[in-house]
Amino acid sequence: MPSDRFQHDSSSGDFSPQTSSGKILRVVRRLEPASTGEIADELEVHRNTARYRLKKLEDQRKVEKEEIGGAFVWRSN
């Protein structure tokens, strides 16, 4: 199940996110308002990975999604 979203820890056998939530938040703050694609490019991950992680942060109320001119952008809370 390895993908660009997870890193395998051979000692424990667990998978963990390669990109920390803190790193994602720093990128959002630096680029805001930023599209999912811009954030994905900066983090060097697939857009779907960025979208998944941003949605998790949105659920935790750490970021919010806003529609501007027909496009969605992300901002930190």
PyMOL Python script that loads the backbone (N, CA, C, O; Angstrom):
from pymol import cmd

cmd.read_pdbstr("""\
ATOM      1  N   MET A   1       0.799  -1.202   0.000  1.00  0.00           N
ATOM      2  CA  MET A   1       0.000   0.000   0.000  1.00  0.00           C
ATOM      3  C   MET A   1       0.842   1.267   0.000  1.00  0.00           C
ATOM      4  O   MET A   1       0.263   2.339   0.173  1.00  0.00           O
ATOM      5  N   PRO A   2       2.158   1.238  -0.179  1.00  0.00           N
ATOM      6  CA  PRO A   2       2.930   2.478  -0.216  1.00  0.00           C
ATOM      7  C   PRO A   2       2.472   3.379  -1.353  1.00  0.00           C
ATOM      8  O   PRO A   2       2.128   2.908  -2.437  1.00  0.00           O
ATOM      9  N   SER A   3       2.473   4.654  -1.096  1.00  0.00           N
ATOM     10  CA  SER A   3       2.132   5.652  -2.107  1.00  0.00           C
ATOM     11  C   SER A   3       2.882   6.917  -1.749  1.00  0.00           C
ATOM     12  O   SER A   3       3.691   6.928  -0.821  1.00  0.00           O
ATOM     13  N   ASP A   4       2.607   8.000  -2.497  1.00  0.00           N
ATOM     14  CA  ASP A   4       3.288   9.241  -2.155  1.00  0.00           C
ATOM     15  C   ASP A   4       2.712   9.859  -0.880  1.00  0.00           C
ATOM     16  O   ASP A   4       3.220  10.875  -0.407  1.00  0.00           O
ATOM     17  N   ARG A   5       1.656   9.258  -0.316  1.00  0.00           N
ATOM     18  CA  ARG A   5       1.073   9.779   0.915  1.00  0.00           C
ATOM     19  C   ARG A   5       1.715   9.190   2.159  1.00  0.00           C
ATOM     20  O   ARG A   5       1.655   9.795   3.229  1.00  0.00           O
ATOM     21  N   PHE A   6       2.330   8.017   2.034  1.00  0.00           N
ATOM     22  CA  PHE A   6       2.802   7.323   3.223  1.00  0.00           C
ATOM     23  C   PHE A   6       4.241   6.865   3.079  1.00  0.00           C
ATOM     24  O   PHE A   6       4.721   6.572   1.984  1.00  0.00           O
ATOM     25  N   GLN A   7       4.902   6.815   4.207  1.00  0.00           N
ATOM     26  CA  GLN A   7       6.274   6.337   4.280  1.00  0.00           C
ATOM     27  C   GLN A   7       6.272   5.099   5.172  1.00  0.00           C
ATOM     28  O   GLN A   7       5.656   5.102   6.238  1.00  0.00           O
ATOM     29  N   HIS A   8       6.950   4.054   4.746  1.00  0.00           N
ATOM     30  CA  HIS A   8       6.983   2.806   5.502  1.00  0.00           C
ATOM     31  C   HIS A   8       8.120   2.840   6.515  1.00  0.00           C
ATOM     32  O   HIS A   8       9.263   3.140   6.171  1.00  0.00           O
ATOM     33  N   ASP A   9       7.800   2.531   7.757  1.00  0.00           N
ATOM     34  CA  ASP A   9       8.802   2.414   8.817  1.00  0.00           C
ATOM     35  C   ASP A   9       9.136   0.932   8.946  1.00  0.00           C
ATOM     36  O   ASP A   9       8.338   0.154   9.469  1.00  0.00           O
ATOM     37  N   SER A  10      10.308   0.545   8.471  1.00  0.00           N
ATOM     38  CA  SER A  10      10.662  -0.875   8.439  1.00  0.00           C
ATOM     39  C   SER A  10      10.813  -1.469   9.837  1.00  0.00           C
ATOM     40  O   SER A  10      10.622  -2.673  10.006  1.00  0.00           O
ATOM     41  N   SER A  11      11.146  -0.668  10.835  1.00  0.00           N
ATOM     42  CA  SER A  11      11.314  -1.208  12.188  1.00  0.00           C
ATOM     43  C   SER A  11       9.976  -1.559  12.840  1.00  0.00           C
ATOM     44  O   SER A  11       9.882  -2.547  13.568  1.00  0.00           O
ATOM     45  N   SER A  12       8.941  -0.753  12.581  1.00  0.00           N
ATOM     46  CA  SER A  12       7.636  -1.013  13.191  1.00  0.00           C
ATOM     47  C   SER A  12       6.657  -1.661  12.226  1.00  0.00           C
ATOM     48  O   SER A  12       5.668  -2.261  12.647  1.00  0.00           O
ATOM     49  N   GLY A  13       6.933  -1.539  10.918  1.00  0.00           N
ATOM     50  CA  GLY A  13       6.012  -2.062   9.917  1.00  0.00           C
ATOM     51  C   GLY A  13       4.851  -1.137   9.627  1.00  0.00           C
ATOM     52  O   GLY A  13       3.974  -1.470   8.830  1.00  0.00           O
ATOM     53  N   ASP A  14       4.834   0.027  10.268  1.00  0.00           N
ATOM     54  CA  ASP A  14       3.738   0.979  10.086  1.00  0.00           C
ATOM     55  C   ASP A  14       3.988   1.899   8.902  1.00  0.00           C
ATOM     56  O   ASP A  14       5.116   2.068   8.440  1.00  0.00           O
ATOM     57  N   PHE A  15       2.896   2.487   8.428  1.00  0.00           N
ATOM     58  CA  PHE A  15       2.965   3.519   7.403  1.00  0.00           C
ATOM     59  C   PHE A  15       2.585   4.839   8.052  1.00  0.00           C
ATOM     60  O   PHE A  15       1.646   4.893   8.847  1.00  0.00           O
ATOM     61  N   SER A  16       3.306   5.902   7.721  1.00  0.00           N
ATOM     62  CA  SER A  16       2.989   7.220   8.269  1.00  0.00           C
ATOM     63  C   SER A  16       3.072   8.253   7.154  1.00  0.00           C
ATOM     64  O   SER A  16       3.788   8.049   6.173  1.00  0.00           O
ATOM     65  N   PRO A  17       2.345   9.364   7.294  1.00  0.00           N
ATOM     66  CA  PRO A  17       2.401  10.403   6.261  1.00  0.00           C
ATOM     67  C   PRO A  17       3.822  10.924   6.097  1.00  0.00           C
ATOM     68  O   PRO A  17       4.523  11.167   7.079  1.00  0.00           O
ATOM     69  N   GLN A  18       4.238  11.094   4.844  1.00  0.00           N
ATOM     70  CA  GLN A  18       5.569  11.642   4.575  1.00  0.00           C
ATOM     71  C   GLN A  18       5.617  13.134   4.859  1.00  0.00           C
ATOM     72  O   GLN A  18       6.653  13.660   5.267  1.00  0.00           O
ATOM     73  N   THR A  19       4.518  13.803   4.649  1.00  0.00           N
ATOM     74  CA  THR A  19       4.458  15.249   4.810  1.00  0.00           C
ATOM     75  C   THR A  19       3.650  15.566   6.060  1.00  0.00           C
ATOM     76  O   THR A  19       2.473  15.217   6.147  1.00  0.00           O
ATOM     77  N   SER A  20       4.275  16.221   7.020  1.00  0.00           N
ATOM     78  CA  SER A  20       3.596  16.508   8.280  1.00  0.00           C
ATOM     79  C   SER A  20       2.524  17.579   8.096  1.00  0.00           C
ATOM     80  O   SER A  20       2.576  18.389   7.170  1.00  0.00           O
ATOM     81  N   SER A  21       1.568  17.557   8.992  1.00  0.00           N
ATOM     82  CA  SER A  21       0.525  18.583   8.980  1.00  0.00           C
ATOM     83  C   SER A  21       1.130  19.962   9.172  1.00  0.00           C
ATOM     84  O   SER A  21       0.674  20.933   8.568  1.00  0.00           O
ATOM     85  N   GLY A  22       2.162  20.053  10.015  1.00  0.00           N
ATOM     86  CA  GLY A  22       2.833  21.337  10.237  1.00  0.00           C
ATOM     87  C   GLY A  22       3.442  21.888   8.968  1.00  0.00           C
ATOM     88  O   GLY A  22       3.360  23.087   8.705  1.00  0.00           O
ATOM     89  N   LYS A  23       4.056  21.013   8.174  1.00  0.00           N
ATOM     90  CA  LYS A  23       4.657  21.452   6.912  1.00  0.00           C
ATOM     91  C   LYS A  23       3.578  21.937   5.952  1.00  0.00           C
ATOM     92  O   LYS A  23       3.756  22.950   5.275  1.00  0.00           O
ATOM     93  N   ILE A  24       2.471  21.225   5.893  1.00  0.00           N
ATOM     94  CA  ILE A  24       1.366  21.636   5.022  1.00  0.00           C
ATOM     95  C   ILE A  24       0.845  23.001   5.456  1.00  0.00           C
ATOM     96  O   ILE A  24       0.616  23.873   4.618  1.00  0.00           O
ATOM     97  N   LEU A  25       0.657  23.191   6.755  1.00  0.00           N
ATOM     98  CA  LEU A  25       0.170  24.477   7.262  1.00  0.00           C
ATOM     99  C   LEU A  25       1.140  25.612   6.947  1.00  0.00           C
ATOM    100  O   LEU A  25       0.712  26.712   6.600  1.00  0.00           O
ATOM    101  N   ARG A  26       2.437  25.355   7.065  1.00  0.00           N
ATOM    102  CA  ARG A  26       3.428  26.392   6.734  1.00  0.00           C
ATOM    103  C   ARG A  26       3.335  26.775   5.263  1.00  0.00           C
ATOM    104  O   ARG A  26       3.445  27.953   4.924  1.00  0.00           O
ATOM    105  N   VAL A  27       3.135  25.802   4.395  1.00  0.00           N
ATOM    106  CA  VAL A  27       3.007  26.080   2.961  1.00  0.00           C
ATOM    107  C   VAL A  27       1.737  26.883   2.700  1.00  0.00           C
ATOM    108  O   VAL A  27       1.764  27.855   1.945  1.00  0.00           O
ATOM    109  N   VAL A  28       0.631  26.488   3.313  1.00  0.00           N
ATOM    110  CA  VAL A  28      -0.627  27.223   3.130  1.00  0.00           C
ATOM    111  C   VAL A  28      -0.453  28.668   3.581  1.00  0.00           C
ATOM    112  O   VAL A  28      -0.863  29.590   2.876  1.00  0.00           O
ATOM    113  N   ARG A  29       0.149  28.874   4.749  1.00  0.00           N
ATOM    114  CA  ARG A  29       0.336  30.242   5.271  1.00  0.00           C
ATOM    115  C   ARG A  29       1.213  31.083   4.349  1.00  0.00           C
ATOM    116  O   ARG A  29       0.952  32.267   4.138  1.00  0.00           O
ATOM    117  N   ARG A  30       2.250  30.463   3.805  1.00  0.00           N
ATOM    118  CA  ARG A  30       3.185  31.204   2.948  1.00  0.00           C
ATOM    119  C   ARG A  30       2.555  31.555   1.604  1.00  0.00           C
ATOM    120  O   ARG A  30       2.828  32.623   1.055  1.00  0.00           O
ATOM    121  N   LEU A  31       1.719  30.671   1.068  1.00  0.00           N
ATOM    122  CA  LEU A  31       1.167  30.877  -0.273  1.00  0.00           C
ATOM    123  C   LEU A  31      -0.243  31.462  -0.276  1.00  0.00           C
ATOM    124  O   LEU A  31      -0.730  31.882  -1.326  1.00  0.00           O
ATOM    125  N   GLU A  32      -0.899  31.498   0.867  1.00  0.00           N
ATOM    126  CA  GLU A  32      -2.333  31.813   0.872  1.00  0.00           C
ATOM    127  C   GLU A  32      -2.673  33.154   0.248  1.00  0.00           C
ATOM    128  O   GLU A  32      -1.940  34.132   0.392  1.00  0.00           O
ATOM    129  N   PRO A  33      -3.805  33.177  -0.448  1.00  0.00           N
ATOM    130  CA  PRO A  33      -4.657  32.040  -0.762  1.00  0.00           C
ATOM    131  C   PRO A  33      -3.991  31.162  -1.817  1.00  0.00           C
ATOM    132  O   PRO A  33      -3.411  31.670  -2.777  1.00  0.00           O
ATOM    133  N   ALA A  34      -4.075  29.858  -1.641  1.00  0.00           N
ATOM    134  CA  ALA A  34      -3.384  28.935  -2.540  1.00  0.00           C
ATOM    135  C   ALA A  34      -4.322  27.829  -3.003  1.00  0.00           C
ATOM    136  O   ALA A  34      -5.144  27.328  -2.236  1.00  0.00           O
ATOM    137  N   SER A  35      -4.185  27.462  -4.254  1.00  0.00           N
ATOM    138  CA  SER A  35      -4.974  26.359  -4.800  1.00  0.00           C
ATOM    139  C   SER A  35      -4.379  25.029  -4.342  1.00  0.00           C
ATOM    140  O   SER A  35      -3.235  24.962  -3.894  1.00  0.00           O
ATOM    141  N   THR A  36      -5.172  23.988  -4.464  1.00  0.00           N
ATOM    142  CA  THR A  36      -4.683  22.650  -4.135  1.00  0.00           C
ATOM    143  C   THR A  36      -3.472  22.310  -4.990  1.00  0.00           C
ATOM    144  O   THR A  36      -2.506  21.730  -4.495  1.00  0.00           O
ATOM    145  N   GLY A  37      -3.517  22.664  -6.265  1.00  0.00           N
ATOM    146  CA  GLY A  37      -2.405  22.387  -7.170  1.00  0.00           C
ATOM    147  C   GLY A  37      -1.130  23.101  -6.765  1.00  0.00           C
ATOM    148  O   GLY A  37      -0.045  22.522  -6.824  1.00  0.00           O
ATOM    149  N   GLU A  38      -1.252  24.357  -6.354  1.00  0.00           N
ATOM    150  CA  GLU A  38      -0.074  25.111  -5.906  1.00  0.00           C
ATOM    151  C   GLU A  38       0.540  24.478  -4.659  1.00  0.00           C
ATOM    152  O   GLU A  38       1.760  24.375  -4.533  1.00  0.00           O
ATOM    153  N   ILE A  39      -0.321  24.061  -3.750  1.00  0.00           N
ATOM    154  CA  ILE A  39       0.157  23.432  -2.521  1.00  0.00           C
ATOM    155  C   ILE A  39       0.810  22.087  -2.842  1.00  0.00           C
ATOM    156  O   ILE A  39       1.874  21.770  -2.310  1.00  0.00           O
ATOM    157  N   ALA A  40       0.179  21.304  -3.704  1.00  0.00           N
ATOM    158  CA  ALA A  40       0.745  20.009  -4.106  1.00  0.00           C
ATOM    159  C   ALA A  40       2.103  20.187  -4.764  1.00  0.00           C
ATOM    160  O   ALA A  40       3.039  19.443  -4.471  1.00  0.00           O
ATOM    161  N   ASP A  41       2.216  21.167  -5.649  1.00  0.00           N
ATOM    162  CA  ASP A  41       3.496  21.420  -6.322  1.00  0.00           C
ATOM    163  C   ASP A  41       4.580  21.783  -5.317  1.00  0.00           C
ATOM    164  O   ASP A  41       5.707  21.296  -5.408  1.00  0.00           O
ATOM    165  N   GLU A  42       4.243  22.628  -4.371  1.00  0.00           N
ATOM    166  CA  GLU A  42       5.217  23.060  -3.366  1.00  0.00           C
ATOM    167  C   GLU A  42       5.670  21.890  -2.485  1.00  0.00           C
ATOM    168  O   GLU A  42       6.839  21.797  -2.109  1.00  0.00           O
ATOM    169  N   LEU A  43       4.727  21.002  -2.164  1.00  0.00           N
ATOM    170  CA  LEU A  43       5.035  19.851  -1.313  1.00  0.00           C
ATOM    171  C   LEU A  43       5.607  18.675  -2.101  1.00  0.00           C
ATOM    172  O   LEU A  43       6.092  17.705  -1.519  1.00  0.00           O
ATOM    173  N   GLU A  44       5.545  18.771  -3.428  1.00  0.00           N
ATOM    174  CA  GLU A  44       6.001  17.700  -4.321  1.00  0.00           C
ATOM    175  C   GLU A  44       5.240  16.403  -4.063  1.00  0.00           C
ATOM    176  O   GLU A  44       5.825  15.327  -3.937  1.00  0.00           O
ATOM    177  N   VAL A  45       3.906  16.542  -3.989  1.00  0.00           N
ATOM    178  CA  VAL A  45       3.019  15.387  -3.847  1.00  0.00           C
ATOM    179  C   VAL A  45       1.940  15.487  -4.918  1.00  0.00           C
ATOM    180  O   VAL A  45       1.761  16.536  -5.535  1.00  0.00           O
ATOM    181  N   HIS A  46       1.229  14.397  -5.130  1.00  0.00           N
ATOM    182  CA  HIS A  46       0.126  14.378  -6.089  1.00  0.00           C
ATOM    183  C   HIS A  46      -0.999  15.275  -5.580  1.00  0.00           C
ATOM    184  O   HIS A  46      -1.183  15.425  -4.372  1.00  0.00           O
ATOM    185  N   ARG A  47      -1.741  15.862  -6.497  1.00  0.00           N
ATOM    186  CA  ARG A  47      -2.863  16.746  -6.114  1.00  0.00           C
ATOM    187  C   ARG A  47      -3.867  16.034  -5.218  1.00  0.00           C
ATOM    188  O   ARG A  47      -4.393  16.626  -4.275  1.00  0.00           O
ATOM    189  N   ASN A  48      -4.134  14.759  -5.513  1.00  0.00           N
ATOM    190  CA  ASN A  48      -5.087  14.012  -4.689  1.00  0.00           C
ATOM    191  C   ASN A  48      -4.585  13.858  -3.254  1.00  0.00           C
ATOM    192  O   ASN A  48      -5.370  13.899  -2.308  1.00  0.00           O
ATOM    193  N   THR A  49      -3.285  13.681  -3.101  1.00  0.00           N
ATOM    194  CA  THR A  49      -2.691  13.592  -1.768  1.00  0.00           C
ATOM    195  C   THR A  49      -2.863  14.912  -1.034  1.00  0.00           C
ATOM    196  O   THR A  49      -3.264  14.936   0.129  1.00  0.00           O
ATOM    197  N   ALA A  50      -2.560  16.004  -1.712  1.00  0.00           N
ATOM    198  CA  ALA A  50      -2.716  17.330  -1.103  1.00  0.00           C
ATOM    199  C   ALA A  50      -4.170  17.573  -0.731  1.00  0.00           C
ATOM    200  O   ALA A  50      -4.455  18.064   0.361  1.00  0.00           O
ATOM    201  N   ARG A  51      -5.085  17.239  -1.619  1.00  0.00           N
ATOM    202  CA  ARG A  51      -6.515  17.446  -1.358  1.00  0.00           C
ATOM    203  C   ARG A  51      -6.956  16.638  -0.135  1.00  0.00           C
ATOM    204  O   ARG A  51      -7.679  17.148   0.721  1.00  0.00           O
ATOM    205  N   TYR A  52      -6.526  15.395  -0.058  1.00  0.00           N
ATOM    206  CA  TYR A  52      -6.869  14.525   1.067  1.00  0.00           C
ATOM    207  C   TYR A  52      -6.374  15.118   2.385  1.00  0.00           C
ATOM    208  O   TYR A  52      -7.123  15.202   3.358  1.00  0.00           O
ATOM    209  N   ARG A  53      -5.110  15.527   2.403  1.00  0.00           N
ATOM    210  CA  ARG A  53      -4.515  16.078   3.629  1.00  0.00           C
ATOM    211  C   ARG A  53      -5.137  17.421   3.996  1.00  0.00           C
ATOM    212  O   ARG A  53      -5.353  17.698   5.176  1.00  0.00           O
ATOM    213  N   LEU A  54      -5.430  18.263   2.998  1.00  0.00           N
ATOM    214  CA  LEU A  54      -6.074  19.551   3.260  1.00  0.00           C
ATOM    215  C   LEU A  54      -7.476  19.346   3.821  1.00  0.00           C
ATOM    216  O   LEU A  54      -7.900  20.082   4.713  1.00  0.00           O
ATOM    217  N   LYS A  55      -8.202  18.352   3.306  1.00  0.00           N
ATOM    218  CA  LYS A  55      -9.537  18.059   3.813  1.00  0.00           C
ATOM    219  C   LYS A  55      -9.471  17.638   5.276  1.00  0.00           C
ATOM    220  O   LYS A  55     -10.319  18.032   6.076  1.00  0.00           O
ATOM    221  N   LYS A  56      -8.460  16.834   5.630  1.00  0.00           N
ATOM    222  CA  LYS A  56      -8.276  16.437   7.030  1.00  0.00           C
ATOM    223  C   LYS A  56      -8.026  17.666   7.907  1.00  0.00           C
ATOM    224  O   LYS A  56      -8.577  17.776   9.002  1.00  0.00           O
ATOM    225  N   LEU A  57      -7.193  18.586   7.419  1.00  0.00           N
ATOM    226  CA  LEU A  57      -6.918  19.817   8.173  1.00  0.00           C
ATOM    227  C   LEU A  57      -8.159  20.702   8.251  1.00  0.00           C
ATOM    228  O   LEU A  57      -8.376  21.388   9.250  1.00  0.00           O
ATOM    229  N   GLU A  58      -8.967  20.686   7.198  1.00  0.00           N
ATOM    230  CA  GLU A  58     -10.223  21.441   7.221  1.00  0.00           C
ATOM    231  C   GLU A  58     -11.162  20.849   8.278  1.00  0.00           C
ATOM    232  O   GLU A  58     -11.816  21.591   9.012  1.00  0.00           O
ATOM    233  N   ASP A  59     -11.228  19.525   8.357  1.00  0.00           N
ATOM    234  CA  ASP A  59     -12.066  18.868   9.368  1.00  0.00           C
ATOM    235  C   ASP A  59     -11.625  19.241  10.784  1.00  0.00           C
ATOM    236  O   ASP A  59     -12.442  19.287  11.703  1.00  0.00           O
ATOM    237  N   GLN A  60     -10.328  19.508  10.951  1.00  0.00           N
ATOM    238  CA  GLN A  60      -9.780  19.913  12.254  1.00  0.00           C
ATOM    239  C   GLN A  60      -9.850  21.430  12.449  1.00  0.00           C
ATOM    240  O   GLN A  60      -9.409  21.955  13.471  1.00  0.00           O
ATOM    241  N   ARG A  61     -10.405  22.119  11.464  1.00  0.00           N
ATOM    242  CA  ARG A  61     -10.566  23.582  11.477  1.00  0.00           C
ATOM    243  C   ARG A  61      -9.239  24.336  11.508  1.00  0.00           C
ATOM    244  O   ARG A  61      -9.150  25.435  12.056  1.00  0.00           O
ATOM    245  N   LYS A  62      -8.208  23.731  10.912  1.00  0.00           N
ATOM    246  CA  LYS A  62      -6.904  24.389  10.837  1.00  0.00           C
ATOM    247  C   LYS A  62      -6.739  25.159   9.535  1.00  0.00           C
ATOM    248  O   LYS A  62      -5.927  26.080   9.451  1.00  0.00           O
ATOM    249  N   VAL A  63      -7.513  24.780   8.518  1.00  0.00           N
ATOM    250  CA  VAL A  63      -7.545  25.514   7.252  1.00  0.00           C
ATOM    251  C   VAL A  63      -9.000  25.625   6.820  1.00  0.00           C
ATOM    252  O   VAL A  63      -9.869  24.899   7.303  1.00  0.00           O
ATOM    253  N   GLU A  64      -9.241  26.544   5.905  1.00  0.00           N
ATOM    254  CA  GLU A  64     -10.585  26.654   5.334  1.00  0.00           C
ATOM    255  C   GLU A  64     -10.470  26.816   3.831  1.00  0.00           C
ATOM    256  O   GLU A  64      -9.501  27.369   3.310  1.00  0.00           O
ATOM    257  N   LYS A  65     -11.492  26.317   3.151  1.00  0.00           N
ATOM    258  CA  LYS A  65     -11.559  26.393   1.700  1.00  0.00           C
ATOM    259  C   LYS A  65     -12.511  27.520   1.340  1.00  0.00           C
ATOM    260  O   LYS A  65     -13.578  27.659   1.939  1.00  0.00           O
ATOM    261  N   GLU A  66     -12.122  28.318   0.367  1.00  0.00           N
ATOM    262  CA  GLU A  66     -12.920  29.468  -0.052  1.00  0.00           C
ATOM    263  C   GLU A  66     -13.009  29.478  -1.570  1.00  0.00           C
ATOM    264  O   GLU A  66     -12.043  29.140  -2.255  1.00  0.00           O
ATOM    265  N   GLU A  67     -14.164  29.865  -2.097  1.00  0.00           N
ATOM    266  CA  GLU A  67     -14.317  29.974  -3.544  1.00  0.00           C
ATOM    267  C   GLU A  67     -14.054  31.416  -3.961  1.00  0.00           C
ATOM    268  O   GLU A  67     -14.680  32.351  -3.461  1.00  0.00           O
ATOM    269  N   ILE A  68     -13.116  31.573  -4.886  1.00  0.00           N
ATOM    270  CA  ILE A  68     -12.784  32.890  -5.431  1.00  0.00           C
ATOM    271  C   ILE A  68     -12.809  32.783  -6.947  1.00  0.00           C
ATOM    272  O   ILE A  68     -12.021  32.044  -7.537  1.00  0.00           O
ATOM    273  N   GLY A  69     -13.710  33.517  -7.569  1.00  0.00           N
ATOM    274  CA  GLY A  69     -13.781  33.527  -9.028  1.00  0.00           C
ATOM    275  C   GLY A  69     -13.980  32.156  -9.644  1.00  0.00           C
ATOM    276  O   GLY A  69     -13.419  31.868 -10.701  1.00  0.00           O
ATOM    277  N   GLY A  70     -14.766  31.308  -9.006  1.00  0.00           N
ATOM    278  CA  GLY A  70     -15.039  29.987  -9.542  1.00  0.00           C
ATOM    279  C   GLY A  70     -13.983  28.942  -9.212  1.00  0.00           C
ATOM    280  O   GLY A  70     -14.125  27.780  -9.594  1.00  0.00           O
ATOM    281  N   ALA A  71     -12.930  29.334  -8.511  1.00  0.00           N
ATOM    282  CA  ALA A  71     -11.880  28.392  -8.113  1.00  0.00           C
ATOM    283  C   ALA A  71     -11.822  28.324  -6.592  1.00  0.00           C
ATOM    284  O   ALA A  71     -12.126  29.299  -5.904  1.00  0.00           O
ATOM    285  N   PHE A  72     -11.434  27.176  -6.081  1.00  0.00           N
ATOM    286  CA  PHE A  72     -11.298  27.020  -4.636  1.00  0.00           C
ATOM    287  C   PHE A  72      -9.856  27.253  -4.226  1.00  0.00           C
ATOM    288  O   PHE A  72      -8.925  26.790  -4.885  1.00  0.00           O
ATOM    289  N   VAL A  73      -9.685  27.977  -3.127  1.00  0.00           N
ATOM    290  CA  VAL A  73      -8.359  28.222  -2.555  1.00  0.00           C
ATOM    291  C   VAL A  73      -8.412  27.903  -1.064  1.00  0.00           C
ATOM    292  O   VAL A  73      -9.481  27.832  -0.458  1.00  0.00           O
ATOM    293  N   TRP A  74      -7.240  27.715  -0.502  1.00  0.00           N
ATOM    294  CA  TRP A  74      -7.105  27.364   0.906  1.00  0.00           C
ATOM    295  C   TRP A  74      -6.456  28.497   1.673  1.00  0.00           C
ATOM    296  O   TRP A  74      -5.561  29.178   1.172  1.00  0.00           O
ATOM    297  N   ARG A  75      -6.925  28.690   2.910  1.00  0.00           N
ATOM    298  CA  ARG A  75      -6.360  29.674   3.833  1.00  0.00           C
ATOM    299  C   ARG A  75      -6.215  29.004   5.193  1.00  0.00           C
ATOM    300  O   ARG A  75      -6.959  28.084   5.531  1.00  0.00           O
ATOM    301  N   SER A  76      -5.251  29.478   5.961  1.00  0.00           N
ATOM    302  CA  SER A  76      -5.091  28.952   7.322  1.00  0.00           C
ATOM    303  C   SER A  76      -6.062  29.657   8.258  1.00  0.00           C
ATOM    304  O   SER A  76      -6.485  30.783   7.997  1.00  0.00           O
ATOM    305  N   ASN A  77      -6.407  28.990   9.341  1.00  0.00           N
ATOM    306  CA  ASN A  77      -7.280  29.580  10.369  1.00  0.00           C
ATOM    307  C   ASN A  77      -6.448  30.066  11.529  1.00  0.00           C
ATOM    308  O   ASN A  77      -6.990  30.596  12.499  1.00  0.00           O
TER     309      ASN A  77
END
""", "prot")
cmd.dss("prot")
cmd.show_as("cartoon", "prot")
cmd.util.cbc("prot")
cmd.orient("prot")
